[in-house]
Amino acid sequence: MSEAPPRAGRKALLKLTYRCNNNCAFCHAAPHRGDEAAPGALERKIRRAAALGADTVVLSGGEPSVHPRWLELADRVARAGLRLGLVTNGRMLSYPGLVDRLLTRGLDYAYLSLCGPDAALHDRHVRTPAFRQTWAALTALAGRVPLVTANVVVTRWNIDRLGDIVRAVDRLPGVRLKFSAVEPAGNVLDDFDGLVPPLADTARAVRAAIAQAQASVPERPVVWDGLPLCLMGDAMELECALREDGFAFLSEVFERDWFPVDDRHRGFGAPCAACSLRRRCRGVFGEYLARRGAAELRPVSRPVPNSFNWASSGPGERLSLRTCPVRAGKRAPPDPVRGIFVRTGPGRVRRHETTTRDFSDETLRTATREQEQVYLEPSGAVLVTDFARELRRLRLAVACRPCPARPLCGGVFERAPGASFRRARVLLERMLDSLSGDVLDVGCGLAPYRAALEPAVRAGRLRYTGLDPRGGAAPRTPGFAFVRGTLEGFRPRGAKFDTVLALRSFNHLKNARRAMAKLAALAAPGGRVVLAEDVVFGVVRSPGRLEAVLERDDLPWEHRLNPSIEEAALLARDAGLREVSRAGTAQTDSTLWILELVKGDGGTARGAATRTRASRASRASHATRATRATRATRATRATRATRATRASSG
């Protein structure tokens, strides 16, 4: 599993104003231009950021330096014991002495937009004569502030000049170079086609610019943001959005409190359902998908993990949920997405966090906050092979569920009552007990579900064939036949099968679409296909145990896919399979979902047409879901997520 190094603290991004002395062609905050927060509200948010455990407050906008009291607010940040950051166009920082003044107030993060290597190209983007001041600010900050970023928003106007920008920045020691795709919101929508290059073109240009920058000044950090992982190849590990820069919270001008940073302004197209990187990728901007579709996306097939680690991040703490100090604002909460408390005894908890880069924040949020896929591994085993025997389910404490602090707190997880995975086993065995006829078990391994099938085999109403690359690994039993081979190469000798099973094996197949089509092809008309797979889950590791996991370089990544039940159903519909029933993780009370499908619906032309329309509607819905949510909630918190997740000044 890929674990990122511990982040230096926790940043909070504070929007002061949407006024700006530039008018960037790519500004996503333009619909709110002119809005400004009252100083009193901003001072309260600074105090609140400290209570939430932030160690840095980054002032942003619009342009934060046009707020009439921005320097007073910088002083407030310093007096609160916090470090200071700025997301700015840099024009004010070109004035003599101002950078020195900010350094005395703890400035250690500065993020500036650079749109071209010269005044003509930069000023065309920002629509005012600004290049001289922005370049002067970068020069004044370079080598004096721990992290200075020159962010290049890649447009049709500058995509062929990225190499020139790299050569210009070569003169600035210690400045990190970042390339960002255009976010299609605000001013961009006035000239979308004239400003936004195709994703594939942007990715190619960014990869070339990264290679040039690394060759020119090898020690210079170079990163990117805003593109799908499938287009970035070997540069994938250089992705850097707010989370990679250590941001946990964000507050818009019009919001009363802080909210977790997120990527809900991005979505996925139909090709993403078959991509190994789906659970890690942030996706594509929703508006881009709505306007240009998903044809540029190229699903990747590669081994990926299906779990992540929760590592102990501090000593044990006393905490009573009846008088919770987090709820009272007296103790900083765990990160709302990447942190949790784990109950270790009566009135005792321990903080755990995950630094994984194998999964996006949205995947982690779904796994932890929605599905509560948190498990304790009590024995200290490095590799978990038998979930039911080795894992113990943890649940969010009942008292945490209605807590008003819950949106900003990972919550307290405690041992769930009852036997873990019992309900999943019962549901699956009940379904298997109903089978009859010829059954193919794809990826059968050691045939772990043999006991549920044996009564039907002995009674002569079920004929079992197990297919697995290891073939004869399972013990021989009358009525059970085993074939060595893969799904891709399997050619049945006789008639097609009444039921095709893929129980915890579909995720291991190399090409999800072809695999689903092959499963459907092996089923007889009217036959069933049954899928059961695990969702992404987190394993709580005891103090000191994560090191043993990370030291092992022989742990297998056997999965190629980690689809949700909805994504699996989409693939199944495209393969001509109709859904009969489903059981999600809430019904199985485990990591497992179960999907029962049937091939065809009786063969009527009307039924086939209905399935075709449903499949097309599903694909369209899948591709534009994030965009519809964005358009429908412009004045709500989703608007905050849509317009403000990126830190680029504009």
N, C-alpha and C positions, 0 to 999 in steps of 0.2 A: 504494500500500500504506500502511496506517495504522501508523505507528511511534510508540510511546509515548516521552515524554521519558525520559532516563536516570534510573533509580531511584537514590535517595540510599542507597547502600550495600546491605547484605544482612542481613536480620534472621533470627534463629533463635528459634522459639517453644518455650519450655521449660516443661513441665508439672511442677510441684512436688508437687502433692497433689490428690486428688479429694475431700478434706474441704471443707466450706463452711459458713459461718454464715448462708447463705440456703438455701432448698430450692425453687428455681424450678420452676414448673409445666412450663416448656419445657426443663429441663436435660437435655442429651443425654448427660452424663457420669454420670448417676445410677446406672447398673449397677455402677460402680466406686467408688461413694461410700465414703469411709473409707480408700482406698488412699493410701499416701504413699511418696515416694522417700526413700532414705537420703541425708543430706547429702553423704557421700563420693561417691556416684554422681553427684549433681548437680554437685559441684565438678569432677569429671572431665569431665562433659558441657560445662561452661562452657569449660574449657581446649580441648576438642575443637572447640567452635564457633569459637573464635578460629583454630584451625588450618585450619578449613574456609573461612576468609575472611569469616566474619560480622563485622559491625561493631557490631551491636546484639543483645543477648539480652533477650527479652521474657518475663518470668515470668508464668505462667498456672496455671490449675487446671481444675476446682474453683476455690477461692479461694486464691490464692498467699499472701495475708497471714495465713492461719491456720496456715501451716507454721511450726513453732517457731523455725526459723533463717532465715527469709526475708530479714531485714535483713542477716544475715551473708553470705548468698548475693548480695544486692545489692552488698555491699562486694567480694565476689569478682569480680563482673562488672566493677566499676570498676577493680580492680587488674589485671585481664586486658587493660586498655586498651579495653574495649568500652563502648558506651553502654547505658543501661538502659531497658527498657520494662515496662509492666504491663498485663495484662488482668485486671480486678478489678471487684468490685461497689462498691468505693469506700468501704465502711463504715469501715475502719481509717484511711483517708486523711482522715477528718473530724476526727481527733484533732489538737489544736493542735501545730504544729511538725513534724509528720511529713512533709508535702509539702516543707517547707524542707530537711529532712534528705535526702530523696530527690533533690532538685534538686542538692545538692552531690555526689551520686553519679552525675550525668549523666542523670537522667531526661529523656527527650525524646519519649516515646510513652506515652500512657495511653488505655485503651479501656474504657469503662464501660457497663453496661446500664441503660437508663432505660425503664421499662415503662408509665409514665403521667405525666400532668402534676401529679398530686397523690398524697398518701399512700394514699388509698383504692384507686386503680387500680394503682399501682406495687406496693403491699404485697400485694394480692390475687395478683399474679403471682409474687412472690418468697416468699410465704407466711411472712412475718415482718415486724415493724415496722422498715423499713429506709429508707424514702424520705428522711427528714430527714438521715440520714448520707450517703446517696448524693448528694443535692443539694448538701450542704455540700462534699463532695469535688469535685464538678464546679465549684463556685464557686471553690474554692481552686486548682484546676488551670487554670482558664480564663485565657488570656492569659499564662501563666507557663511552660507546657510547649509545645514547638513543635507537636505534633500531639495534640490531645485529641478523642476521639470519643465521642459519646453514641449508643449503639446501641439502636435500638428494634426488638425482636422483635415482629412484627405477628401478633396472635392475634385470635380472635373477640371477646375481651373488650375490646381496645383499638382495633380497626380503625376504629371510628366516632369515635375521639378523637385521631386523628393530628394533626389541625389544632390541637387544644389543646396537644399536645406541642410542635408547631412554635412556637406563641406563647410557651410557657414557655422554650424554649431560646433564643428571641430575646434573652433577658436575659443570656445567657452569651457574651461576646465571644470570637471565635476558636475556638469549639467546633464541630467538624465533626458534622453530623447524618447518621446512617445508619439505613436501614430494612432489616430482614432478615426473610425468610420463616422460618417455624418449621421447624426440622429435626425430622422425625418419628422420634425415637429417645429412649430413656431414659424420663423421666417423662411425656413427651407421649403415649406409647402407653397410659397409664392412662386418658386421656380424649381420644383422637384427634379424634373428631367434635366434641366440645365445645370444643376448643381451636384446631384448625387450620382456618382459613377456606379456601374454594376459591382455587386459584391465581389465577384471573381476578379475583376480588374483591380479593385482596391486591394484585395488580398495579395495578388501577384506583385503589385507595386510596393506594398508594405514589406513583403518578404525580401524583395530585392534591396530596399532601402536599409533594412535591418542587417543584411549581409554586408552591405557597403560600410555601414557604421561600425560594425564589429571588426571589420578588416582594417579600417582607418585608425580607430582608437579602441583597441581591444578591451581596455579597462572601463570604457564608458557603458553605463547601463542603458539598454534599449528595450522598450516594451511596446505593447499595442493593446487596443481595446475596441470593442464594438463589432467584431466579426465572429462568424460561427467557426468552431474549432476545425470542422472538416476541411476548410479551405486554407488552413494555416500550416499544415505539414509539420516539419521539425521545429517551427517557431511557436508551436502550441504552448510550450512551457513559459513563454514570455508574455502571456496574457496578463494584463494588470488593470483591473477595474478598482472601484472604491475599496472593496474588501481586501484586495492584495496590498493596498496602501494603508491598511490598518483601520479603516473607517467602520464603525459599528452603528452610528446613529446619524440622522439627518433631520433638519427642521426647516420647513419652508417659511417664507415671510408670513403667510396667512395661517400657519398652524400654531396651536397653543402649546404643543409639547414636542418631544422628540419621537421619531419612529425609526425602526430598523432600516438600514439600507437594503435595497432589493433590486431585482431585475425584472419586475413584472411588466415593464413596458416592452419586453421582448417575448417572442413566441417561436413556434416550431411549425414547419410544414410537414406534409405527409411523408416525404423521404426520411425525416428524422426518426420515425418510428422504428426503422430498421438499422439505425446507426449505433455503433458501440459507444460513441461519445455522448449519447443523448443525456445521460444522467450527470455528466460533467459540464456540458456546454450551456452557455447562457442563451443561445438561440440567436434569432434575427429580430431587428426592430419590427414591431407589429405593423407599422404603417408601410414599411418596405415590402413586407409579405403581401399586404393588401393590394399594393400597386403593381408589383412585379412578380409575385408568386415565388415558388420555391424551386424552380427548375435549375438554378445554379448550384444547389446543394448536392453534395456527393457523399452519401453514407459511407462510413468507415467501418471495416470489420477488423477487430483486434482484441486481444485478451484484455479484460477489465475486471476489477474487483466488484463484489456485490455487498461489501460491508466496510465500515470504517470504525476507528477506535475512539473511545472516550477515555482520555488519559487524565489522571489526577493532576490538578493544577494548584494545589495548596494544601495546607494542613486541615485537619478536621475543625469544624466550627459548631458552636452551639446555635441552634435555631429552632424556635417553637413556632409552628404555623398559627397558633392562636394569637400570638403577639409578634408577628413576623417583622423583623427589622427592615427587610427589603420593602415590604408593603408600606411601612411607616417612613420610608425614605432615609433610614439611618444606616443602611448598609448597601453597598453597590451590588446589583444583581449579577448573575452570570450572563454572558452574552446571550441575547434573545434567540439566536439561531445556532451558535456554535458553543454554547455553554449550558450546563445543567448542574443542579445540586443532586447528589445521590445520598439518600438516607442511610446512615451507617449504624444507627441505634436510636433509642428514645431521645428525642431532642438533639440529635447529632447529625450533621451532614458533612459532606466533602464536595468541593467543587471539582468538576471535570470539564474538559474542553476538547474539541477536535480541531486540529490544524490541517486536516486532509485537503489535498487539492484534487482528489479523485472525483469529487462530487461538488456540484454548484450549491450555492446557498439555498436556491429554491428546492433542490432535491433534499437537502438536509432539513429544510423547514417542513417539507411534506412528510419526511420519514419520522421526524421527532415531534413536531408540534401537531400535525394532523393525525398521523397513523400511530404515533407513540411506539415506534419500532426501536425500543431501547432494551437491551438484554445484559444481564450480568454473567460474566464467565468466572465462576467462583474458584475453579481448580487451578487457574494459572496456566492452562493449556495454551500453547502458541497457535496451533491450528485447530479450528473447530470443525469437526466432521459430522457429528451427530447432534443436530440442533436440540432435539427433544431431551436428550440425555445431558448435554453439556451447558445449555443456556437456561437462564432463569429470567422470566419476563419481568420488567419493571414498568410501572404505570405512573402517570402524573398523579400526585396526591390530590385527593378530592378537594381539600381546602384551597388548592391553587387554581382550580378551574374557573371560579367566578371572580378571582382576584383582579382588582383594577390595575395592578402593576403587571399583570400577565403579558401584555403586548411587548414589554421591554425586559422581560425576565425569562430565562430558560426554564424556571420552575424546579420543584422538588420531585424527584422520581423515587419510588419505593417499590418493594417487592409486591407483585400482583398475587392475589390469592389463587389457589388451585394449581393444578399441574400445567406447566407450559406445554403448548402444542397439542393438548388433549382434544380440543374441539376440532382442530384441523384434521387430526387422525381419524376421528369418528366420521366427519363429513366425507372424507376421501374414501374410507373403507365402505361406507354406506353406498356411495356411488359405484365403486368397483363391484360390490356384491350384486348389483343389478345387471351386470353385463352378461351377455350370452353371444354365441356364434364365434366367429373367427376374430381374435384380438391380436393386434400387433402392439408391442410395448417398445417404443423407440428410446434408445439410450437406457436400457433396463438395468445395466450394471449388475449388482448382486441380487436383482429382483426383490427389493425390499418390501414390495406389496404382495408377495406371493401368498401370504397367509389369507389375505382377503379374497383371493381368487381361487384358492384350492377347493372350497366346497363346490363351486360351479364346475371346475375341471373334473373332480371326482364324479359328479353327477352326469357328466357327459354333455352338458349344455354349453361348454366353453372350450375352445381350442386356442391355446396360448402360444404365441411366437415372440420371443424376446430378441431384439436387435441391439447389438452393442459392439463397439470396436474391439472389446476384449473377448467377445463371444462366449467362451465356455467358463467364464469366471463364476457364474452361479452354479450351485450344486444341482446335479441332475435329479429330476423328479418325473415320474410318469405323467404324461399330459402336458408337460412344459418343454417346448422346443426352443433352442437358442441358436442364433445365427451370428457369426462374426462378420461385422461389416459396418458401414456408415449409412446414414439415411440417404446421402447423395448418390451412393453407388448401389443401393438396394434395388433388386428387381425380383418381385415375388413370382414364384413358379405357378401358383394357382390363381384362384379368383381374388378379387379385392377383399378388404377386411370390413367386417361389420363395425368394429371399433378400432381406432388408432389412438394410442395413449402416448403422450409426451409429458411425463411426470418428472418435473425438475430436470429436464434434459433440453428443452427448447432453447434456453439461454446459452447452451454450449455450442449451438450450431453456427457455422461460419456465416451463412447468408440468410438472414431472417425471412426475406420475401420468398426466396427459392425454397427454403425449408418449409414454410407454411404451404406453399403451392404443392410441394411433394407430399406433405401430410394429407392434404385434400385429395391428391391424385390416388393415394393408396386406399382411401376410404371408398366403399361401394356407394352407389346412389342411395341416399337416405341413411347412410351410415354415420356414425358419430366420430368426432375428434375431441379428445379431452386433453386440455392443457392444465398443468398446475406448476406454478413458479413462485419463487421468492422475490419479494421486493427488497429494496436497499434497507439495511438495518445497521444500528450502531451497537458495538460491544464495549461495555464498561470494563476497563482493565484495572486491576489492583495496582496500588502504588509500586512502581518499579518494574511492572510486568511489560509495559509497552516497549521498553528497551530490548527485551528478549525477542519481541516480535520484529522490531525494526532491524535487528542484527541478522535475522535470517534472510538469506538471499535465494532460498530454494522454495519459498512458499508459492504454490501455484495460483495463477489467475486463470481460472478455467472458463469463466463466463465471457461471452461475446456480446451479450445484450442483457439489459435489466428493464424490460418493458413494464409499464403499468398494465393493469387489466384492460384499460381503455385502448391503449396502443396495440395490445395483442388482438383485441376485438377488431380494430381497424385493419390490421394485417389479414386477419381471418376473412373479413368481408371481401377484401380485394382478391382473396383466393377462392371465392365462391362458397364460403362456409357461412351458415346462418347460426346466430347465437340462440341457444335454448335456455341456458341458465348460467348464472355466475354467482360466485361467493368471493367477496373481497376480504381484505385482511380483518375488517371489523367482524365479519361473519365467522371467519376461521379462528379469530383471536390468536393470530400468529403472524409469521412472515409470509405466509402462503396465500395466494389467490388461486381459484379454480374456475376454469371457463369450459363449459360444455357446448359443443358446436355440432351441427348436422350438415351434411352435404346435400344441398338442394332443398326444395320445399315441395316436392311432388312433381316438379318438371313442367308446371304450367308456364306459358309465356307471360301471363300477368305477374306471376310470382318472380320470374327472372327479371322483368322490367322493374318491379318494385325493389328488388335487391340492388339493381344497377343504380337506380335513383338514390337509394339510401346510402350506397357506397360513395357516390359522387357528393352527396350532401355532407356525409361524414368527413370526406377529405377537405371540402371547402371550409367546413366548421373548424376542423383541426388546424388549417392554415391561418385562419383569421380570428381565432378566439381571442388572442391578446389584443388585436386591433379593435374589435367590437367593444371590449371592456374599456379600452382607452377612450374611445369616442363617446361612450355613454356616460362617462364619469369625469368630465373635464374639470368640474369644480370640487371634486372629492379627493380623498387620499390617493386614489389611483392616479389622479392628475399629478400629484406630487411624485409618485413613482415614475410616471411617464416622462415628466419634463426635467426631473432633478437628480436622477440617480447618477448621472455622469458629473464629474467635477469640472469639466471644461468651462472656462469663462467665456461669456459671449454676450 
